Amino acid sequence: MTIGLSLRYILISLFMFSISAGAAEMFEGGVVGVHDGDTITLLLAGNQQLKIRLAQIDAPESGQAFGQRSKQSLSELVFNKAIHVKKETIDKYGRTVGTLFIGEFDINREQIKRGMAWAYRKYLHDPSLIQVEKAARLAKVGLWTDPNPMPPWEYRHNTKNSSVSTNALPKATTIKPSVNFSCGNKHYCKEMTSCEETIFYLTQCGLSHLDKDSDGIPCEKLCGHGR
């Protein structure tokens, strides 16, 4: 009898603790900054600012196609608005990772629905977001208007691991890339019209496959030494 009663108290205590812990993971504030399609700055009570990384989604980087449009989309949704954040964790950069809500409206999910972000497979725990992404892709909205969009995690990986050796390139190819070039339009050497353009796609768009032999010279028919 006593053991059963004690066990009941233990279970009740654990239940109340879990509720309390869950409640502590929710907080609110006003959005005072939007950095890109998946990162904001939240102003808390006491004028404390907190950088929030949206959980389970990955938006195009600023150098990618739709990077700025994704940022604009998130701004339209949350900038200068009061939101609730359901905290999940703290990432290695010290940012709070969580899901944003305005009432019951899920902002993270909406970014995927608009075709302004991918479901981030590496950190995904809600499989329904894959279906939201699939619907956006079939509807060809946002980044899915591009027939071959590059996931931002691949873009970051390629950009980090690809660098052009300017000493290996002919002098004519060290010209600063034209501002008229934009990522997402071309993917292969046969589509390039100049060495300048290939350098832009290699260094700014993460297309490391343009330098097949990793010698620092992309699309050698355009940028090679005539070998």
URUR-V889413 format. One record per helix or strand of 2 or more residues. SS is the DSSP state (A for helix, B for strand). FROM is the first residue (numbers start at 0). TO is the last residue. If there is no record, write none. Layout:
ss->{SS	SS}
from->{FROM	FROM}
to->{TO	TO}
This chain:
ss->{A	B	B	A	B	B	A	B	B	B	A	B	A	A	A	A	A	A	A	A	A}
from->{1	25	38	44	48	56	66	81	95	104	106	117	120	127	141	151	170	188	194	207	219}
to->{23	35	42	46	53	57	77	89	101	105	112	118	122	138	144	160	172	190	203	209	222}
